[in-house]
Amino acid sequence: MNLAAQIDDLSFAHPGADLPALEKVSLLVPAGESAALLGPSGAGKTTLLALLDGRLRGWRGRVSVLGASLDPDQPPLRRLRPDTGFVFQEFALVERSTVLRNVLNGRLGRMPPLRAFLGSPTARDVEVAHRALADCGIADLAERRVDSLSGGQRQRVAIARCLAQEPRLILADEPVSNLDPARAGEILALLTEAARVRGATALFSSHQPDLARRFAQRIIGIRGGRITFNVPTSELNDDTTADLYREVEPMSGRGLRAVS
C-alpha cells in the first residue's frame, strides 16, 4: 500500500498537561485518498494534524510522512516542508494584504531562500497562484484586501494559498467550523476535489459525522487521544459513530488536551 502517512505507537503530552493528548496511536493514511479525522472536541484531532505537519516536539514513537521519517526533536528538512500543506481553522491570513499576495505566500517554501526572504516571486510562482485562485473560484478577488472578505471567501483564500504550495499531502484543521452548513459543504467539496485533481492526499478534521461521510473516502475515529477505528466510509455504520461520541469525558481536568 502506498502511504501518505504512517504512525506507530505514538504518544505525546502537552507541557503541563495532566493527561496525554495522544496515546499509543498507530495509523495508516493511504496516499491519494480524502480522509476525515472524526471525533468530539478535545479528542486530539488538532494535535495529530500538527504532528503530521512537523510542528510538535518531544513525542515518542515513529512517524513517517510522504516516505520521510519525522524527528521528534527537529523540524522537517526545508526541502520537504512544501510537500505538506496546512489549512488552519482560523484562516491565518495577512488581513491587510491582498488576496493574491496571501496566496503567493504559499510559494515561499518553493523559492530559493534569498528570493523567499525578498518576497520576489517568479513568473511561474504568479502563474501557480492565479491557477489556485481560479480553482477556488476567487480569481476576481485577487486584488481585494483580505479584511474586506466574508468568512467563506477567507477560507477559499486559505485553501488557494495551500494549493499554491503544490503539496502532496493537504492537512485541514476543522476547515468549516466557522461556516454555515451550505458554505461548509461548498468548502469541503472544493478542498477534496482540488486534492483529487492534483493526485494529493487530503486529511481534514471534523466533529460532524454527516459532513465526514459526504466528503471523505475514509473515516478515522479518534477519542481520548486514541484511534478507535480507521475504515473506508462505506464500512462506517451509525453504531460506530455513536460510540465515538458516547459519554465523552468533560474537557476540564484534561489540561491542554482541550484542543480539538
C-alpha atoms as one frame of an Amber mdcrd trajectory, in Angstrom:
protein
   0.000   0.000   0.000   1.288   3.459  -0.928   1.032   5.592   2.214   0.846
   9.332   2.730   1.466   8.919   6.468   2.339   6.135   8.889   2.304   6.405
  12.676   3.425   3.642  15.037   2.925   3.601  18.819   2.878   7.397  19.143
   2.371   9.184  22.463   2.524  12.910  23.197   1.631  15.188  26.100   1.462
  18.977  26.014   3.756  20.608  28.606   1.958  20.920  31.911  -0.954  18.676
  30.926  -2.213  16.026  33.332  -3.061  13.521  30.595  -1.514  12.759  27.190
  -3.041  14.413  24.133  -2.195  11.323  22.059  -1.624   7.856  23.496  -0.319
   4.751  21.719  -1.572   5.967  18.347  -0.944   3.798  15.303  -2.349   4.952
  11.971  -2.012   4.368   8.241  -3.232   7.028   5.788  -3.321   5.680   2.207
  -1.978   8.020  -0.458  -4.418   9.643  -2.863  -7.497   9.417  -0.644  -9.555
  12.087   1.074  -9.868  11.109   4.727 -11.691  12.628   7.693 -10.323  12.613
  11.224 -13.584  12.408  13.160 -14.073  12.943  16.858 -15.501  15.179  19.597
 -13.832  18.331  20.874 -10.751  17.510  22.900 -10.205  14.164  21.152  -6.734
  15.065  19.885  -7.524  15.926  16.251  -5.649  19.232  16.140  -2.666  17.730
  17.941  -2.451  14.835  15.497  -2.599  17.158  12.488   0.073  19.405  13.996
   2.258  16.345  14.473   1.898  15.308  10.818   2.704  18.904   9.851   6.023
  18.602  11.697   5.211  21.209  14.352   5.317  19.064  17.520   8.413  18.231
  19.536   9.067  15.683  22.255   6.724  12.912  21.123   7.520   9.213  21.398
   7.051   6.632  18.680   7.657   6.503  14.927   6.147   8.828  12.332   6.666
   8.884   8.582   5.086  11.455   6.244   5.308  11.010   2.476   8.032   8.414
   2.958  10.256  10.599   5.166  10.685   9.903   8.881   9.957  12.763  11.264
  12.336  13.571  14.114  10.692  14.290  17.494  13.396  16.849  18.284  13.914
  18.582  14.920  11.699  20.263  12.298  11.431  18.614   8.872  14.078  19.488
   6.297  13.297  22.687   4.393  13.222  20.885   1.056  10.490  18.556   2.358
   8.255  21.164   4.021   6.349  22.328   0.910   5.136  18.769   0.247   2.768
  19.082   3.226   0.225  21.925   3.196  -1.968  23.085   6.070  -5.350  24.842
   6.121  -5.995  26.446   9.501  -9.343  26.734  11.266  -8.869  30.490  11.779
  -7.516  31.072   8.237  -4.107  32.503   9.392  -4.084  35.133   6.633  -2.397
  38.540   6.446  -5.530  40.613   6.861  -4.257  43.898   5.414  -2.632  42.294
   2.400  -4.270  41.398  -0.907  -5.703  38.012  -1.736  -3.013  37.431  -4.382
  -0.184  38.313  -2.001  -1.576  35.897   0.595  -1.761  33.113  -1.966   1.770
  33.868  -3.144   2.900  33.276   0.443   2.180  29.624  -0.287   5.027  29.704
  -2.800   7.696  30.812  -0.312   8.764  27.273   0.543   9.312  26.531  -3.153
  11.579  29.575  -3.628  15.331  29.769  -3.002  15.917  31.262   0.477  17.047
  34.682  -0.766  14.118  35.062  -3.147  11.735  33.989  -0.400  13.302  36.496
   2.019  12.895  39.296  -0.514   9.361  38.194  -1.383  10.211  38.190  -5.056
   8.065  35.618  -6.911   8.929  34.376 -10.390   6.520  34.404 -13.314   5.788
  30.733 -12.615   5.038  31.486  -8.952   2.472  34.076 -10.059   1.027  31.653
 -12.617   0.596  28.910  -9.995  -1.019  31.386  -7.594  -3.508  32.570 -10.214
  -4.388  28.961 -11.049  -5.060  28.263  -7.385  -7.294  31.350  -7.179  -9.237
  30.208 -10.239  -9.619  26.678  -8.872 -11.050  28.134  -5.669 -13.485  30.382
  -7.536 -11.965  33.649  -6.340  -9.909  34.839  -9.316 -11.924  38.073  -9.301
 -10.834  38.800  -5.720  -7.083  38.790  -6.410  -6.566  42.490  -5.658  -9.041
  42.745  -2.771  -7.747  43.071   0.774  -8.419  40.046   2.926 -10.017  42.104
   5.701 -12.836  43.033   3.298 -13.869  39.407   2.688 -16.512  37.142   4.220
 -15.595  34.054   6.238 -16.293  31.730   3.321 -14.162  33.835   0.994 -11.314
  33.879   3.503 -11.359  30.102   3.761 -11.170  29.909  -0.031  -8.101  32.165
   0.112  -6.547  29.896   2.747  -7.162  26.843   0.553  -5.780  28.634  -2.510
  -2.638  29.513  -0.554  -2.248  25.852   0.375  -2.790  24.714  -3.238  -0.228
  27.236  -4.500   2.303  25.404  -2.338   1.759  22.349  -4.594   1.563  19.915
  -1.653   1.291  16.146  -1.903  -0.486  15.998   1.472  -3.132  18.550   2.484
  -3.999  18.780   6.186  -7.017  20.849   7.234  -7.946  21.560  10.855 -11.741
  21.930  11.220 -11.781  23.960   7.981 -15.548  24.611   8.045 -16.284  25.010
  11.760 -16.924  28.755  11.352 -19.240  28.410   8.342 -22.948  27.763   7.905
 -23.946  24.291   6.601 -24.305  25.350   2.953 -20.920  27.077   2.869 -19.352
  24.177   4.777 -20.387  21.749   2.057 -19.024  24.038  -0.657 -15.647  24.367
   1.055 -15.195  20.638   1.723 -16.229  19.846  -1.863 -13.650  22.346  -3.088
 -10.914  21.001  -0.815 -11.397  17.319  -1.596 -11.892  17.843  -5.341  -8.778
  20.023  -5.578  -6.791  17.282  -3.851  -8.226  14.613  -6.159  -7.412  16.555
  -9.333  -3.840  17.065  -8.137  -3.356  13.461  -7.033  -2.797  14.671  -3.461
  -3.968  13.177  -0.184  -6.373  15.238   1.929  -6.867  14.707   5.666  -9.348
  17.050   7.347 -10.592  17.036  10.916 -14.252  17.312  11.803 -16.673  16.729
  14.650 -19.617  16.408  12.225 -20.209  12.809  11.069 -22.581  13.800   8.252
 -20.020  16.078   6.604 -17.287  13.494   7.056 -19.399  10.848   5.323 -20.200
  13.144   2.391 -16.685  14.235   1.539 -14.250  11.581   2.800 -13.423   8.213
   1.294 -12.025   7.066   4.653 -13.087   7.883   8.215 -10.599   7.788  11.086
 -12.211   7.909  14.527 -10.329   9.437  17.445 -11.440   9.675  21.056  -9.468
  10.434  24.202  -6.230  10.673  22.240  -6.585   7.168  20.775  -7.557   5.960
  17.315 -10.766   3.933  17.655 -11.316   2.957  14.010  -9.919   3.554  10.520
 -12.264   2.339   7.786 -13.492   3.169   4.272 -16.560   5.389   4.524 -18.714
   2.651   3.009 -17.967   0.445   6.044 -18.876   3.048   8.663 -22.141   2.389
  10.500 -24.220   4.545  12.821 -23.388   2.463  15.891 -19.664   3.044  15.409
 -20.201   6.779  15.089 -22.456   6.846  18.144 -19.836   5.038  20.230 -17.305
   7.709  19.264 -19.401  10.415  20.950 -20.866   8.360  23.796 -20.085   9.588
  27.310 -17.345  11.937  26.198 -15.236  12.903  29.180 -15.517  16.598  30.118
 -12.580  18.685  28.968 -11.979  20.097  32.447  -9.070  18.389  34.134  -7.529
  17.374  30.831  -5.040  20.223  30.900  -4.014  21.448  27.475  -5.741  18.443
  25.910  -8.732  20.655  25.238  -7.581  21.300  21.693  -9.846  19.669  19.201
